[in-house]
Amino acid sequence: MPHIKSVKRATLLILMVGMGCGRVPSDFGPFAGLVYEYDRQAHARGKETALDGLYIEFSDALGPHTLGDCGVRNEGGKLIRINRQYWDAVSEDVKELVLFHELGHCANGLRHLDSEYAIMNASVYVSGSKEYKENRTYYLDRHFSRVE
C-alpha cells in the first residue's frame, strides 16, 4: 500500500502548488492582467498589496466625470467600480493609470496626492498618459514608496 499513499501525497502536492501559483485570483475578469501587473510591480519594490476580498466591476452608475471609485461592498470586502463608457474609449496606458489609481486606494489605502503629477493625483489620467508612459518606472517607484 505505500504506492497508493505516495500517489495521494503527490496528487495533494500538485493541487496545493497549482492553487497557490498566482497571488491574483482569476475572478477579476477583464481586469486580471492589470491587477496582476500592479501586484507584480509592488512585489518588485518589496511591497505587499491587499487583494483579498477585493472585487472589480464595470458600472454604468458612475457620473460622467467619475472614471472609477473604490468603496465597500454590502456583502463585505472592497469594490472598485470602473466607468464602462470611459474604459472602452481610452488607451491601454490610461486604463493602467485608472486601475492603478483605484488599486492604490483599495489595495494599499493610499489617499489622493493632488499637489503633484502622480498616479494618486485625482486627475492625472485625464491629461497625463503621455508623461506617465514616458516615465512609468519613476511614477511607479514614487507610487509604491508611499505604501507602508
Secondary structure, DSSP 4 states (H G I P E B T S, - for coil): -HHHHHHHHHHHHHHHHHHTS-SS-GGGGGGHHHHHHHHHHHHHTT-----TTEEEEEES-S-TT--EEEEE-TTSSEEEEEEHHHHHHS-HHHHHHHHHHHHHHHTT-PPP-TTSSSTTSTTHHHH-HHHHHHTHHHHHHHHHHT--
